[in-house]
C-alpha cells in the first residue's frame, strides 16, 4: 500500500508538502504514511482515492485496477 501512495503522488509531480497541505496535515505526518511508520486512517484513504481518481482497493493493493468509483 505505501509504495502506491507515493507513486500516485509522484505521478502528479507533487512533493510530500503539497500532498500534506491538500490533506490538511503536516509533511512529517504524511511522510509517515508513505513509509508505513503510521497506518493510514480510513478517512485519509478515502480522500486519497478521491484526489487521485482511483479507489481504496487499489491503494490497499487489493486490485491492480485503478477504476474510480463516483459517490452515489
N, CA, C, O and CB atoms as a CASP TS submission, in Angstrom:
PFRMAT TS
TARGET T0000
AUTHOR 0000-0000-0000
METHOD Language model
MODEL 1
PARENT N/A
ATOM      1  N   UNK     1       0.825  -1.195   0.000  1.00  0.00           N
ATOM      2  CA  UNK     1       0.000   0.000   0.000  1.00  0.00           C
ATOM      3  C   UNK     1       0.868   1.256   0.000  1.00  0.00           C
ATOM      4  O   UNK     1       0.581   2.196  -0.742  1.00  0.00           O
ATOM      5  CB  UNK     1      -0.938  -0.001   1.209  1.00  0.00           C
ATOM      6  N   UNK     2       1.905   1.293   0.802  1.00  0.00           N
ATOM      7  CA  UNK     2       2.669   2.521   0.976  1.00  0.00           C
ATOM      8  C   UNK     2       3.374   2.970  -0.303  1.00  0.00           C
ATOM      9  O   UNK     2       3.402   4.167  -0.590  1.00  0.00           O
ATOM     10  CB  UNK     2       3.684   2.334   2.072  1.00  0.00           C
ATOM     11  N   UNK     3       3.947   2.039  -1.083  1.00  0.00           N
ATOM     12  CA  UNK     3       4.537   2.486  -2.355  1.00  0.00           C
ATOM     13  C   UNK     3       3.482   3.059  -3.314  1.00  0.00           C
ATOM     14  O   UNK     3       3.782   3.951  -4.107  1.00  0.00           O
ATOM     15  CB  UNK     3       5.267   1.318  -3.030  1.00  0.00           C
ATOM     16  N   UNK     4       2.271   2.554  -3.241  1.00  0.00           N
ATOM     17  CA  UNK     4       1.220   3.065  -4.140  1.00  0.00           C
ATOM     18  C   UNK     4       0.860   4.501  -3.790  1.00  0.00           C
ATOM     19  O   UNK     4       0.618   5.317  -4.679  1.00  0.00           O
ATOM     20  CB  UNK     4      -0.039   2.176  -4.069  1.00  0.00           C
ATOM     21  N   UNK     5       0.823   4.808  -2.517  1.00  0.00           N
ATOM     22  CA  UNK     5       0.539   6.186  -2.107  1.00  0.00           C
ATOM     23  C   UNK     5       1.624   7.113  -2.655  1.00  0.00           C
ATOM     24  O   UNK     5       1.329   8.174  -3.205  1.00  0.00           O
ATOM     25  CB  UNK     5       0.453   6.298  -0.552  1.00  0.00           C
ATOM     26  N   UNK     6       2.861   6.705  -2.500  1.00  0.00           N
ATOM     27  CA  UNK     6       3.982   7.504  -3.011  1.00  0.00           C
ATOM     28  C   UNK     6       3.927   7.619  -4.535  1.00  0.00           C
ATOM     29  O   UNK     6       4.089   8.709  -5.085  1.00  0.00           O
ATOM     30  CB  UNK     6       5.323   6.885  -2.579  1.00  0.00           C
ATOM     31  N   UNK     7       3.699   6.495  -5.212  1.00  0.00           N
ATOM     32  CA  UNK     7       3.667   6.511  -6.672  1.00  0.00           C
ATOM     33  C   UNK     7       2.539   7.382  -7.219  1.00  0.00           C
ATOM     34  O   UNK     7       2.732   8.099  -8.201  1.00  0.00           O
ATOM     35  CB  UNK     7       3.523   5.099  -7.199  1.00  0.00           C
ATOM     36  N   UNK     8       1.380   7.326  -6.600  1.00  0.00           N
ATOM     37  CA  UNK     8       0.266   8.167  -7.045  1.00  0.00           C
ATOM     38  C   UNK     8       0.627   9.645  -6.904  1.00  0.00           C
ATOM     39  O   UNK     8       0.328  10.450  -7.785  1.00  0.00           O
ATOM     40  CB  UNK     8      -1.014   7.848  -6.239  1.00  0.00           C
ATOM     41  N   UNK     9       1.268   9.993  -5.796  1.00  0.00           N
ATOM     42  CA  UNK     9       1.686  11.385  -5.586  1.00  0.00           C
ATOM     43  C   UNK     9       2.721  11.796  -6.622  1.00  0.00           C
ATOM     44  O   UNK     9       2.625  12.869  -7.218  1.00  0.00           O
ATOM     45  CB  UNK     9       2.256  11.574  -4.167  1.00  0.00           C
ATOM     46  N   UNK    10       3.704  10.939  -6.828  1.00  0.00           N
ATOM     47  CA  UNK    10       4.768  11.255  -7.783  1.00  0.00           C
ATOM     48  C   UNK    10       4.239  11.328  -9.214  1.00  0.00           C
ATOM     49  O   UNK    10       4.757  12.099 -10.022  1.00  0.00           O
ATOM     50  CB  UNK    10       5.881  10.215  -7.694  1.00  0.00           C
ATOM     51  N   UNK    11       3.220  10.539  -9.537  1.00  0.00           N
ATOM     52  CA  UNK    11       2.613  10.589 -10.871  1.00  0.00           C
ATOM     53  C   UNK    11       2.025  11.970 -11.166  1.00  0.00           C
ATOM     54  O   UNK    11       1.910  12.369 -12.325  1.00  0.00           O
ATOM     55  CB  UNK    11       1.521   9.517 -10.997  1.00  0.00           C
ATOM     56  N   UNK    12       1.658  12.687 -10.116  1.00  0.00           N
ATOM     57  CA  UNK    12       1.120  14.040 -10.277  1.00  0.00           C
ATOM     58  C   UNK    12       2.212  15.095 -10.097  1.00  0.00           C
ATOM     59  O   UNK    12       1.918  16.287 -10.020  1.00  0.00           O
ATOM     60  CB  UNK    12      -0.017  14.284  -9.275  1.00  0.00           C
ATOM     61  N   UNK    13       3.467  14.658 -10.032  1.00  0.00           N
ATOM     62  CA  UNK    13       4.609  15.567  -9.847  1.00  0.00           C
ATOM     63  C   UNK    13       4.433  16.457  -8.624  1.00  0.00           C
ATOM     64  O   UNK    13       4.706  17.657  -8.661  1.00  0.00           O
ATOM     65  CB  UNK    13       4.800  16.435 -11.088  1.00  0.00           C
ATOM     66  N   UNK    14       3.973  15.844  -7.545  1.00  0.00           N
ATOM     67  CA  UNK    14       3.782  16.576  -6.297  1.00  0.00           C
ATOM     68  C   UNK    14       4.820  16.119  -5.288  1.00  0.00           C
ATOM     69  O   UNK    14       5.296  14.985  -5.335  1.00  0.00           O
ATOM     70  CB  UNK    14       2.349  16.372  -5.742  1.00  0.00           C
ATOM     71  N   UNK    15       5.165  17.021  -4.369  1.00  0.00           N
ATOM     72  CA  UNK    15       6.023  16.615  -3.263  1.00  0.00           C
ATOM     73  C   UNK    15       5.156  16.338  -2.034  1.00  0.00           C
ATOM     74  O   UNK    15       3.951  16.588  -2.042  1.00  0.00           O
ATOM     75  CB  UNK    15       7.091  17.709  -2.955  1.00  0.00           C
ATOM     76  N   UNK    16       5.780  15.824  -0.990  1.00  0.00           N
ATOM     77  CA  UNK    16       5.019  15.457   0.209  1.00  0.00           C
ATOM     78  C   UNK    16       4.368  16.666   0.865  1.00  0.00           C
ATOM     79  O   UNK    16       3.268  16.563   1.409  1.00  0.00           O
ATOM     80  CB  UNK    16       5.924  14.759   1.210  1.00  0.00           C
ATOM     81  N   UNK    17       5.033  17.792   0.817  1.00  0.00           N
ATOM     82  CA  UNK    17       4.471  19.000   1.430  1.00  0.00           C
ATOM     83  C   UNK    17       3.181  19.414   0.733  1.00  0.00           C
ATOM     84  O   UNK    17       2.213  19.789   1.393  1.00  0.00           O
ATOM     85  CB  UNK    17       5.487  20.151   1.383  1.00  0.00           C
ATOM     86  N   UNK    18       3.162  19.350  -0.586  1.00  0.00           N
ATOM     87  CA  UNK    18       1.955  19.699  -1.330  1.00  0.00           C
ATOM     88  C   UNK    18       0.811  18.735  -1.014  1.00  0.00           C
ATOM     89  O   UNK    18      -0.328  19.158  -0.819  1.00  0.00           O
ATOM     90  CB  UNK    18       2.240  19.700  -2.833  1.00  0.00           C
ATOM     91  N   UNK    19       1.121  17.443  -0.964  1.00  0.00           N
ATOM     92  CA  UNK    19       0.087  16.450  -0.673  1.00  0.00           C
ATOM     93  C   UNK    19      -0.430  16.624   0.751  1.00  0.00           C
ATOM     94  O   UNK    19      -1.633  16.529   0.995  1.00  0.00           O
ATOM     95  CB  UNK    19       0.632  15.020  -0.874  1.00  0.00           C
ATOM     96  N   UNK    20       0.466  16.876   1.677  1.00  0.00           N
ATOM     97  CA  UNK    20       0.065  17.080   3.066  1.00  0.00           C
ATOM     98  C   UNK    20      -0.859  18.283   3.201  1.00  0.00           C
ATOM     99  O   UNK    20      -1.819  18.248   3.971  1.00  0.00           O
ATOM    100  CB  UNK    20       1.296  17.263   3.953  1.00  0.00           C
ATOM    101  N   UNK    21      -0.574  19.335   2.463  1.00  0.00           N
ATOM    102  CA  UNK    21      -1.420  20.536   2.513  1.00  0.00           C
ATOM    103  C   UNK    21      -2.835  20.220   2.037  1.00  0.00           C
ATOM    104  O   UNK    21      -3.806  20.699   2.624  1.00  0.00           O
ATOM    105  CB  UNK    21      -0.811  21.666   1.653  1.00  0.00           C
ATOM    106  N   UNK    22      -2.962  19.424   0.988  1.00  0.00           N
ATOM    107  CA  UNK    22      -4.280  19.025   0.480  1.00  0.00           C
ATOM    108  C   UNK    22      -5.043  18.237   1.537  1.00  0.00           C
ATOM    109  O   UNK    22      -6.264  18.351   1.649  1.00  0.00           O
ATOM    110  CB  UNK    22      -4.137  18.187  -0.807  1.00  0.00           C
ATOM    111  N   UNK    23      -4.312  17.435   2.313  1.00  0.00           N
ATOM    112  CA  UNK    23      -4.938  16.611   3.352  1.00  0.00           C
ATOM    113  C   UNK    23      -5.044  17.333   4.694  1.00  0.00           C
ATOM    114  O   UNK    23      -5.494  16.747   5.679  1.00  0.00           O
ATOM    115  CB  UNK    23      -4.154  15.329   3.531  1.00  0.00           C
ATOM    116  N   UNK    24      -4.633  18.601   4.737  1.00  0.00           N
ATOM    117  CA  UNK    24      -4.667  19.406   5.969  1.00  0.00           C
ATOM    118  C   UNK    24      -3.886  18.750   7.098  1.00  0.00           C
ATOM    119  O   UNK    24      -4.386  18.578   8.210  1.00  0.00           O
ATOM    120  CB  UNK    24      -6.110  19.635   6.411  1.00  0.00           C
ATOM    121  N   UNK    25      -2.648  18.388   6.783  1.00  0.00           N
ATOM    122  CA  UNK    25      -1.793  17.768   7.794  1.00  0.00           C
ATOM    123  C   UNK    25      -0.359  18.206   7.569  1.00  0.00           C
ATOM    124  O   UNK    25      -0.066  18.912   6.605  1.00  0.00           O
ATOM    125  CB  UNK    25      -1.906  16.223   7.754  1.00  0.00           C
ATOM    126  N   UNK    26       0.533  17.791   8.453  1.00  0.00           N
ATOM    127  CA  UNK    26       1.943  18.152   8.311  1.00  0.00           C
ATOM    128  C   UNK    26       2.633  17.236   7.308  1.00  0.00           C
ATOM    129  O   UNK    26       2.182  16.120   7.051  1.00  0.00           O
ATOM    130  CB  UNK    26       2.657  18.085   9.670  1.00  0.00           C
ATOM    131  N   UNK    27       3.721  17.721   6.753  1.00  0.00           N
ATOM    132  CA  UNK    27       4.519  16.912   5.829  1.00  0.00           C
ATOM    133  C   UNK    27       5.062  15.692   6.557  1.00  0.00           C
ATOM    134  O   UNK    27       5.099  14.600   5.990  1.00  0.00           O
ATOM    135  CB  UNK    27       5.679  17.744   5.223  1.00  0.00           C
ATOM    136  N   UNK    28       5.477  15.862   7.792  1.00  0.00           N
ATOM    137  CA  UNK    28       6.010  14.747   8.573  1.00  0.00           C
ATOM    138  C   UNK    28       4.963  13.664   8.764  1.00  0.00           C
ATOM    139  O   UNK    28       5.259  12.477   8.619  1.00  0.00           O
ATOM    140  CB  UNK    28       6.508  15.236   9.930  1.00  0.00           C
ATOM    141  N   UNK    29       3.739  14.068   9.089  1.00  0.00           N
ATOM    142  CA  UNK    29       2.661  13.104   9.259  1.00  0.00           C
ATOM    143  C   UNK    29       2.379  12.341   7.983  1.00  0.00           C
ATOM    144  O   UNK    29       2.188  11.125   7.999  1.00  0.00           O
ATOM    145  CB  UNK    29       1.410  13.799   9.725  1.00  0.00           C
ATOM    146  N   UNK    30       2.354  13.073   6.870  1.00  0.00           N
ATOM    147  CA  UNK    30       2.109  12.416   5.590  1.00  0.00           C
ATOM    148  C   UNK    30       3.256  11.475   5.240  1.00  0.00           C
ATOM    149  O   UNK    30       3.027  10.368   4.754  1.00  0.00           O
ATOM    150  CB  UNK    30       1.917  13.457   4.478  1.00  0.00           C
ATOM    151  N   UNK    31       4.472  11.904   5.483  1.00  0.00           N
ATOM    152  CA  UNK    31       5.648  11.078   5.191  1.00  0.00           C
ATOM    153  C   UNK    31       5.570   9.736   5.914  1.00  0.00           C
ATOM    154  O   UNK    31       5.967   8.706   5.368  1.00  0.00           O
ATOM    155  CB  UNK    31       6.933  11.817   5.592  1.00  0.00           C
ATOM    156  N   UNK    32       5.063   9.754   7.132  1.00  0.00           N
ATOM    157  CA  UNK    32       4.945   8.516   7.912  1.00  0.00           C
ATOM    158  C   UNK    32       3.932   7.558   7.291  1.00  0.00           C
ATOM    159  O   UNK    32       4.042   6.346   7.478  1.00  0.00           O
ATOM    160  CB  UNK    32       4.542   8.834   9.357  1.00  0.00           C
ATOM    161  N   UNK    33       2.957   8.073   6.562  1.00  0.00           N
ATOM    162  CA  UNK    33       2.041   7.200   5.822  1.00  0.00           C
ATOM    163  C   UNK    33       2.780   6.522   4.673  1.00  0.00           C
ATOM    164  O   UNK    33       2.625   5.321   4.450  1.00  0.00           O
ATOM    165  CB  UNK    33       0.829   8.003   5.284  1.00  0.00           C
ATOM    166  N   UNK    34       3.577   7.290   3.950  1.00  0.00           N
ATOM    167  CA  UNK    34       4.286   6.733   2.785  1.00  0.00           C
ATOM    168  C   UNK    34       5.331   5.694   3.180  1.00  0.00           C
ATOM    169  O   UNK    34       5.594   4.760   2.422  1.00  0.00           O
ATOM    170  CB  UNK    34       4.957   7.850   2.001  1.00  0.00           C
ATOM    171  N   UNK    35       5.921   5.849   4.349  1.00  0.00           N
ATOM    172  CA  UNK    35       6.941   4.893   4.785  1.00  0.00           C
ATOM    173  C   UNK    35       6.349   3.718   5.543  1.00  0.00           C
ATOM    174  O   UNK    35       7.045   2.736   5.803  1.00  0.00           O
ATOM    175  CB  UNK    35       7.965   5.585   5.652  1.00  0.00           C
ATOM    176  N   UNK    36       5.076   3.801   5.900  1.00  0.00           N
ATOM    177  CA  UNK    36       4.440   2.735   6.653  1.00  0.00           C
ATOM    178  C   UNK    36       4.666   2.844   8.151  1.00  0.00           C
ATOM    179  O   UNK    36       4.284   1.948   8.905  1.00  0.00           O
ATOM    180  CB  UNK    36       4.936   1.417   6.170  1.00  0.00           C
ATOM    181  N   UNK    37       5.282   3.931   8.586  1.00  0.00           N
ATOM    182  CA  UNK    37       5.519   4.120  10.020  1.00  0.00           C
ATOM    183  C   UNK    37       4.200   4.296  10.774  1.00  0.00           C
ATOM    184  O   UNK    37       4.060   3.841  11.909  1.00  0.00           O
ATOM    185  CB  UNK    37       6.431   5.339  10.259  1.00  0.00           C
ATOM    186  N   UNK    38       3.236   4.959  10.133  1.00  0.00           N
ATOM    187  CA  UNK    38       1.898   5.118  10.700  1.00  0.00           C
ATOM    188  C   UNK    38       0.878   4.515   9.744  1.00  0.00           C
ATOM    189  O   UNK    38       1.024   4.610   8.526  1.00  0.00           O
ATOM    190  CB  UNK    38       1.580   6.617  10.973  1.00  0.00           C
ATOM    191  N   UNK    39      -0.153   3.896  10.304  1.00  0.00           N
ATOM    192  CA  UNK    39      -1.260   3.402   9.486  1.00  0.00           C
ATOM    193  C   UNK    39      -2.068   4.583   8.967  1.00  0.00           C
ATOM    194  O   UNK    39      -2.201   5.609   9.634  1.00  0.00           O
ATOM    195  CB  UNK    39      -2.163   2.432  10.294  1.00  0.00           C
ATOM    196  N   UNK    40      -2.599   4.417   7.775  1.00  0.00           N
ATOM    197  CA  UNK    40      -3.402   5.470   7.157  1.00  0.00           C
ATOM    198  C   UNK    40      -4.853   5.307   7.605  1.00  0.00           C
ATOM    199  O   UNK    40      -5.454   4.260   7.365  1.00  0.00           O
ATOM    200  CB  UNK    40      -3.290   5.424   5.597  1.00  0.00           C
ATOM    201  N   UNK    41      -5.427   6.327   8.252  1.00  0.00           N
ATOM    202  CA  UNK    41      -6.826   6.230   8.669  1.00  0.00           C
ATOM    203  C   UNK    41      -7.759   6.104   7.460  1.00  0.00           C
ATOM    204  O   UNK    41      -7.442   6.562   6.363  1.00  0.00           O
ATOM    205  CB  UNK    41      -7.215   7.457   9.510  1.00  0.00           C
ATOM    206  N   UNK    42      -8.886   5.489   7.681  1.00  0.00           N
ATOM    207  CA  UNK    42      -9.861   5.287   6.613  1.00  0.00           C
ATOM    208  C   UNK    42     -10.252   6.599   5.954  1.00  0.00           C
ATOM    209  O   UNK    42     -10.371   6.663   4.730  1.00  0.00           O
ATOM    210  CB  UNK    42     -11.097   4.595   7.154  1.00  0.00           C
ATOM    211  N   UNK    43     -10.452   7.634   6.737  1.00  0.00           N
ATOM    212  CA  UNK    43     -10.860   8.925   6.164  1.00  0.00           C
ATOM    213  C   UNK    43      -9.800   9.471   5.213  1.00  0.00           C
ATOM    214  O   UNK    43     -10.142  10.091   4.205  1.00  0.00           O
ATOM    215  CB  UNK    43     -11.132   9.943   7.281  1.00  0.00           C
ATOM    216  N   UNK    44      -8.533   9.257   5.510  1.00  0.00           N
ATOM    217  CA  UNK    44      -7.446   9.712   4.638  1.00  0.00           C
ATOM    218  C   UNK    44      -7.389   8.837   3.390  1.00  0.00           C
ATOM    219  O   UNK    44      -7.151   9.342   2.293  1.00  0.00           O
ATOM    220  CB  UNK    44      -6.083   9.683   5.388  1.00  0.00           C
ATOM    221  N   UNK    45      -7.603   7.531   3.543  1.00  0.00           N
ATOM    222  CA  UNK    45      -7.630   6.638   2.375  1.00  0.00           C
ATOM    223  C   UNK    45      -8.695   7.081   1.377  1.00  0.00           C
ATOM    224  O   UNK    45      -8.453   7.113   0.171  1.00  0.00           O
ATOM    225  CB  UNK    45      -7.890   5.181   2.812  1.00  0.00           C
ATOM    226  N   UNK    46      -9.858   7.418   1.884  1.00  0.00           N
ATOM    227  CA  UNK    46     -10.955   7.855   1.017  1.00  0.00           C
ATOM    228  C   UNK    46     -10.575   9.161   0.324  1.00  0.00           C
ATOM    229  O   UNK    46     -10.808   9.313  -0.875  1.00  0.00           O
ATOM    230  CB  UNK    46     -12.266   8.033   1.831  1.00  0.00           C
ATOM    231  N   UNK    47      -9.995  10.097   1.060  1.00  0.00           N
ATOM    232  CA  UNK    47      -9.604  11.377   0.459  1.00  0.00           C
ATOM    233  C   UNK    47      -8.519  11.180  -0.593  1.00  0.00           C
ATOM    234  O   UNK    47      -8.546  11.829  -1.638  1.00  0.00           O
ATOM    235  CB  UNK    47      -9.115  12.351   1.542  1.00  0.00           C
ATOM    236  N   UNK    48      -7.558  10.285  -0.327  1.00  0.00           N
ATOM    237  CA  UNK    48      -6.511   9.997  -1.307  1.00  0.00           C
ATOM    238  C   UNK    48      -7.105   9.386  -2.574  1.00  0.00           C
ATOM    239  O   UNK    48      -6.736   9.767  -3.686  1.00  0.00           O
ATOM    240  CB  UNK    48      -5.458   9.051  -0.707  1.00  0.00           C
ATOM    241  N   UNK    49      -8.019   8.443  -2.402  1.00  0.00           N
ATOM    242  CA  UNK    49      -8.659   7.802  -3.551  1.00  0.00           C
ATOM    243  C   UNK    49      -9.422   8.829  -4.380  1.00  0.00           C
ATOM    244  O   UNK    49      -9.329   8.821  -5.608  1.00  0.00           O
ATOM    245  CB  UNK    49      -9.607   6.682  -3.088  1.00  0.00           C
ATOM    246  N   UNK    50     -10.167   9.703  -3.735  1.00  0.00           N
ATOM    247  CA  UNK    50     -10.913  10.728  -4.456  1.00  0.00           C
ATOM    248  C   UNK    50      -9.966  11.681  -5.181  1.00  0.00           C
ATOM    249  O   UNK    50     -10.185  12.007  -6.348  1.00  0.00           O
ATOM    250  CB  UNK    50     -11.815  11.509  -3.493  1.00  0.00           C
ATOM    251  N   UNK    51      -8.922  12.125  -4.500  1.00  0.00           N
ATOM    252  CA  UNK    51      -7.989  13.068  -5.103  1.00  0.00           C
ATOM    253  C   UNK    51      -7.286  12.471  -6.317  1.00  0.00           C
ATOM    254  O   UNK    51      -7.135  13.134  -7.343  1.00  0.00           O
ATOM    255  CB  UNK    51      -6.961  13.515  -4.078  1.00  0.00           C
ATOM    256  N   UNK    52      -6.858  11.216  -6.197  1.00  0.00           N
ATOM    257  CA  UNK    52      -6.101  10.567  -7.265  1.00  0.00           C
ATOM    258  C   UNK    52      -7.001   9.877  -8.292  1.00  0.00           C
ATOM    259  O   UNK    52      -6.514   9.226  -9.217  1.00  0.00           O
ATOM    260  CB  UNK    52      -5.144   9.557  -6.671  1.00  0.00           C
ATOM    261  N   UNK    53      -8.317  10.027  -8.122  1.00  0.00           N
ATOM    262  CA  UNK    53      -9.283   9.437  -9.058  1.00  0.00           C
ATOM    263  C   UNK    53      -9.059   7.926  -9.209  1.00  0.00           C
ATOM    264  O   UNK    53      -9.001   7.391 -10.316  1.00  0.00           O
ATOM    265  CB  UNK    53      -9.181  10.125 -10.436  1.00  0.00           C
ATOM    266  N   UNK    54      -8.937   7.274  -8.073  1.00  0.00           N
ATOM    267  CA  UNK    54      -8.784   5.823  -8.046  1.00  0.00           C
ATOM    268  C   UNK    54      -9.701   5.288  -6.961  1.00  0.00           C
ATOM    269  O   UNK    54     -10.610   5.993  -6.522  1.00  0.00           O
ATOM    270  CB  UNK    54      -7.293   5.399  -7.794  1.00  0.00           C
ATOM    271  N   UNK    55      -9.486   4.072  -6.526  1.00  0.00           N
ATOM    272  CA  UNK    55     -10.328   3.517  -5.471  1.00  0.00           C
ATOM    273  C   UNK    55      -9.451   3.021  -4.318  1.00  0.00           C
ATOM    274  O   UNK    55      -8.253   2.789  -4.477  1.00  0.00           O
ATOM    275  CB  UNK    55     -11.211   2.365  -6.022  1.00  0.00           C
ATOM    276  N   UNK    56     -10.072   2.870  -3.178  1.00  0.00           N
ATOM    277  CA  UNK    56      -9.346   2.450  -1.981  1.00  0.00           C
ATOM    278  C   UNK    56      -8.747   1.059  -2.173  1.00  0.00           C
ATOM    279  O   UNK    56      -7.649   0.793  -1.684  1.00  0.00           O
ATOM    280  CB  UNK    56     -10.274   2.464  -0.755  1.00  0.00           C
ATOM    281  N   UNK    57      -9.446   0.170  -2.872  1.00  0.00           N
ATOM    282  CA  UNK    57      -8.911  -1.173  -3.113  1.00  0.00           C
ATOM    283  C   UNK    57      -7.568  -1.115  -3.836  1.00  0.00           C
ATOM    284  O   UNK    57      -6.664  -1.897  -3.542  1.00  0.00           O
ATOM    285  CB  UNK    57      -9.908  -2.004  -3.928  1.00  0.00           C
ATOM    286  N   UNK    58      -7.443  -0.185  -4.784  1.00  0.00           N
ATOM    287  CA  UNK    58      -6.167  -0.044  -5.497  1.00  0.00           C
ATOM    288  C   UNK    58      -5.071   0.429  -4.532  1.00  0.00           C
ATOM    289  O   UNK    58      -3.964  -0.108  -4.533  1.00  0.00           O
ATOM    290  CB  UNK    58      -6.311   0.953  -6.686  1.00  0.00           C
ATOM    291  N   UNK    59      -5.380   1.417  -3.726  1.00  0.00           N
ATOM    292  CA  UNK    59      -4.390   1.934  -2.784  1.00  0.00           C
ATOM    293  C   UNK    59      -3.957   0.847  -1.808  1.00  0.00           C
ATOM    294  O   UNK    59      -2.781   0.756  -1.457  1.00  0.00           O
ATOM    295  CB  UNK    59      -4.953   3.141  -2.020  1.00  0.00           C
ATOM    296  N   UNK    60      -4.905   0.027  -1.370  1.00  0.00           N
ATOM    297  CA  UNK    60      -4.593  -1.039  -0.406  1.00  0.00           C
ATOM    298  C   UNK    60      -3.888  -2.230  -1.051  1.00  0.00           C
ATOM    299  O   UNK    60      -3.417  -3.124  -0.348  1.00  0.00           O
ATOM    300  CB  UNK    60      -5.866  -1.514   0.269  1.00  0.00           C
ATOM    301  N   UNK    61      -3.813  -2.250  -2.368  1.00  0.00           N
ATOM    302  CA  UNK    61      -3.154  -3.356  -3.053  1.00  0.00           C
ATOM    303  C   UNK    61      -4.040  -4.570  -3.258  1.00  0.00           C
ATOM    304  O   UNK    61      -3.543  -5.663  -3.530  1.00  0.00           O
ATOM    305  CB  UNK    61      -1.947  -3.760  -2.295  1.00  0.00           C
ATOM    306  N   UNK    62      -5.352  -4.390  -3.129  1.00  0.00           N
ATOM    307  CA  UNK    62      -6.281  -5.494  -3.309  1.00  0.00           C
ATOM    308  C   UNK    62      -6.622  -5.728  -4.768  1.00  0.00           C
ATOM    309  O   UNK    62      -7.136  -6.785  -5.135  1.00  0.00           O
ATOM    310  CB  UNK    62      -7.540  -5.241  -2.530  1.00  0.00           C
ATOM    311  N   UNK    63      -6.332  -4.732  -5.602  1.00  0.00           N
ATOM    312  CA  UNK    63      -6.552  -4.837  -7.038  1.00  0.00           C
ATOM    313  C   UNK    63      -5.500  -4.012  -7.756  1.00  0.00           C
ATOM    314  O   UNK    63      -4.920  -3.095  -7.175  1.00  0.00           O
ATOM    315  CB  UNK    63      -7.980  -4.370  -7.424  1.00  0.00           C
ATOM    316  N   UNK    64      -5.255  -4.331  -9.001  1.00  0.00           N
ATOM    317  CA  UNK    64      -4.349  -3.528  -9.818  1.00  0.00           C
ATOM    318  C   UNK    64      -5.113  -2.620 -10.765  1.00  0.00           C
ATOM    319  O   UNK    64      -4.518  -1.947 -11.607  1.00  0.00           O
ATOM    320  CB  UNK    64      -3.411  -4.427 -10.606  1.00  0.00           C
ATOM    321  N   UNK    65      -6.427  -2.602 -10.625  1.00  0.00           N
ATOM    322  CA  UNK    65      -7.290  -1.767 -11.442  1.00  0.00           C
ATOM    323  C   UNK    65      -7.512  -0.440 -10.738  1.00  0.00           C
ATOM    324  O   UNK    65      -7.946  -0.401  -9.587  1.00  0.00           O
ATOM    325  CB  UNK    65      -8.634  -2.470 -11.726  1.00  0.00           C
ATOM    326  N   UNK    66      -7.208   0.656 -11.441  1.00  0.00           N
ATOM    327  CA  UNK    66      -7.326   1.985 -10.837  1.00  0.00           C
ATOM    328  C   UNK    66      -8.714   2.606 -11.012  1.00  0.00           C
ATOM    329  O   UNK    66      -8.863   3.814 -10.833  1.00  0.00           O
ATOM    330  CB  UNK    66      -6.288   2.904 -11.431  1.00  0.00           C
ATOM    331  N   UNK    67      -9.717   1.823 -11.351  1.00  0.00           N
ATOM    332  CA  UNK    67     -11.052   2.341 -11.613  1.00  0.00           C
ATOM    333  C   UNK    67     -11.510   3.245 -10.482  1.00  0.00           C
ATOM    334  O   UNK    67     -11.372   2.921  -9.303  1.00  0.00           O
ATOM    335  CB  UNK    67     -12.042   1.198 -11.808  1.00  0.00           C
ATOM    336  N   UNK    68     -12.052   4.372 -10.870  1.00  0.00           N
ATOM    337  CA  UNK    68     -12.560   5.355  -9.895  1.00  0.00           C
ATOM    338  C   UNK    68     -14.046   5.142  -9.707  1.00  0.00           C
ATOM    339  O   UNK    68     -14.800   5.055 -10.676  1.00  0.00           O
ATOM    340  CB  UNK    68     -12.274   6.817 -10.356  1.00  0.00           C
ATOM    341  N   UNK    69     -14.464   5.058  -8.451  1.00  0.00           N
ATOM    342  CA  UNK    69     -15.887   4.919  -8.138  1.00  0.00           C
ATOM    343  C   UNK    69     -16.427   6.265  -7.705  1.00  0.00           C
ATOM    344  O   UNK    69     -15.965   6.838  -6.717  1.00  0.00           O
ATOM    345  CB  UNK    69     -16.122   3.850  -7.034  1.00  0.00           C
ATOM    346  N   UNK    70     -17.402   6.772  -8.438  1.00  0.00           N
ATOM    347  CA  UNK    70     -18.016   8.031  -8.049  1.00  0.00           C
ATOM    348  C   UNK    70     -18.955   7.793  -6.883  1.00  0.00           C
ATOM    349  O   UNK    70     -19.554   6.725  -6.750  1.00  0.00           O
ATOM    350  CB  UNK    70     -18.767   8.671  -9.233  1.00  0.00           C
ATOM    351  N   UNK    71     -19.070   8.815  -6.036  1.00  0.00           N
ATOM    352  CA  UNK    71     -20.017   8.714  -4.935  1.00  0.00           C
ATOM    353  C   UNK    71     -21.427   8.734  -5.486  1.00  0.00           C
ATOM    354  O   UNK    71     -21.715   9.398  -6.481  1.00  0.00           O
ATOM    355  CB  UNK    71     -19.813   9.855  -3.919  1.00  0.00           C
ATOM    356  N   UNK    72     -22.306   7.990  -4.819  1.00  0.00           N
ATOM    357  CA  UNK    72     -23.706   7.953  -5.238  1.00  0.00           C
ATOM    358  C   UNK    72     -24.461   9.147  -4.740  1.00  0.00           C
ATOM    359  O   UNK    72     -25.656   9.275  -5.004  1.00  0.00           O
ATOM    360  CB  UNK    72     -24.373   6.695  -4.755  1.00  0.00           C
TER
END
